[in-house]
Amino acid sequence: MDWTTLYADRMARIGDSAIIALLKLAERPDVISFAGGLPDPKSFPILRMKEVVDWVLDHEGAAALQYGPTAGYSKLREWIADRMGRLEQTPVTADGVIVTSSGVEALDLIAKVLLNPGDTVIVEAPTYLAALHVFRSYQAELVDVPIDADGMIIDALEERLADLTRRGIRPKLLYTIPTFQNPAGVTLAADRRRRLVEVADRAGVPVIEDPAYGELRYEGDRLPSLVSLNPEGVLFANTFSKIFGPGVRLGWITAPPGVIAQLCQAKQGTDQCSSTLGQRVVYEYGRRGLIERQVAASLPLYREKRDLTLAAMARYFPSGVTWTRPAGGFYSWVTLPDGVETGPMLEWAIAHEHVAYVSGPPFYADGRGANQLRLCFSFVAPDKIEEGIRRLGRVIEQHIELRHHRRRRE
Ligand SMILES: Cc1ncc(COP(=O)(O)O)c(C=O)c1O
């Protein structure tokens, strides 16, 4: 069978096997990897989790191993709704919540419910790789809006919307990661939050708010979520991966109940229900107040890593290199002088200096960002951070030099 002739058209739009290969290389034990967005394993609650798993299996083992409702375990939905009311000052009821099998599935279900091929989705430039992947797999047209140190530039959003209106196009969705953005690490300023929901609402465009890292704040005050500013027009698609652990593969969406019903229909065609065992364990763990304890305990871990990374970059990165200073989350976004390409540089960095990152282009809808890279500081052990950044500084310096030579020859 010649499988290569059989793949669906969408695979040509979403596939980039080069990244998968490089991320694999970055996993080598001798490589200091700032590549994958992995939580610190020290934040994982293994011992407490064992107690909770035992409790669930002892008390409700049969139900935990059975299929469950498509919208999710009712007690977990209530707990999520209640917690959102407290954290986001948004009145949510359990029927406005669907539990998903990860944050990526949350995005996938929303896209499945709302996107026809050719529909337009507005994204940030740069944005989360997997979100681009999801929207592309539903054959969406992507329109991007630049960001700066204060998140999405709302004047630019208005220009894009005006341009689309002139062309008779009304976007179907606007996807944003307002807090501690992936990959840029930046946070949407309070005034821009208000403007964003107003502008989107006026244009009749639903917003997906992806708050994946929002609870991991290392300094400053919490800002209002977009959903709290416009509960009717914002789908809040969150994950347990960064506040609990990605291994449980659970997330959730809050949305108006009519949309939840459609999302449940869509989920019938994927996994019918998210892991029942996982949901009961997360509920019990959350009910005991352990998620709040875990988040509180992980903040100093991540803050220390962020500080070590920022200090090392200031020390070892050559002049002409700039980077963002995140107030939370996992990432800093690094911009090198024009003409230094982080894609080819990565192969060199892994092979010669045993250090890894993710290069810029995959984070952009149109593949720009050749001179940018994402550094994830959450996973590397604190005693390896300085050495990793020192190596990367050396790689960058060499590649700036190479660029000078190339330019002189040209
Ligand atoms: C911005 C953003 N959204 C959503 C997710 C989804 O995480 P998961 O699929 O593990 O729930 C991630 C994970 O890296 C992320 O960075």
The ligand as an SDF file (V2000), in Angstrom:
LIG
                    3D

 16 16  0  0  0  0  0  0  0  0999 V2000
   -1.1470   28.2790   25.7210 C   0  0  0  0  0  0  0  0  0  0  0  0
   -1.4560   26.8460   25.9900 C   0  0  0  0  0  0  0  0  0  0  0  0
   -2.7260   26.4410   25.9330 N   0  0  0  0  0  0  0  0  0  0  0  0
   -3.0840   25.1920   26.1710 C   0  0  0  0  0  0  0  0  0  0  0  0
   -2.1460   24.2380   26.4800 C   0  0  0  0  0  0  0  0  0  0  0  0
   -2.7010   22.8690   26.6250 C   0  0  0  0  0  0  0  0  0  0  0  0
   -2.1630   22.0070   27.4430 O   0  0  0  0  0  0  0  0  0  0  0  0
   -2.7280   20.5230   27.5550 P   0  0  0  0  0  0  0  0  0  0  0  0
   -3.0960   20.0750   26.1870 O   0  0  0  0  0  0  0  0  0  0  0  0
   -1.5830   19.7950   28.1440 O   0  0  0  0  0  0  0  0  0  0  0  0
   -3.9040   20.5790   28.4310 O   0  0  0  0  0  0  0  0  0  0  0  0
   -0.7900   24.5860   26.5540 C   0  0  0  0  0  0  0  0  0  0  0  0
    0.2530   23.5950   26.8340 C   0  0  0  0  0  0  0  0  0  0  0  0
    1.4080   23.7530   26.5940 O   0  0  0  0  0  0  0  0  0  0  0  0
   -0.4400   25.9370   26.2860 C   0  0  0  0  0  0  0  0  0  0  0  0
    0.8210   26.3520   26.3040 O   0  0  0  0  0  0  0  0  0  0  0  0
  1  2  1  0
  2  3  1  0
  2 15  2  0
  3  4  2  0
  4  5  1  0
  5  6  1  0
  5 12  2  0
  6  7  1  0
  7  8  1  0
  8  9  2  0
  8 10  1  0
  8 11  1  0
 12 13  1  0
 12 15  1  0
 13 14  2  0
 15 16  1  0
M  END
$$$$
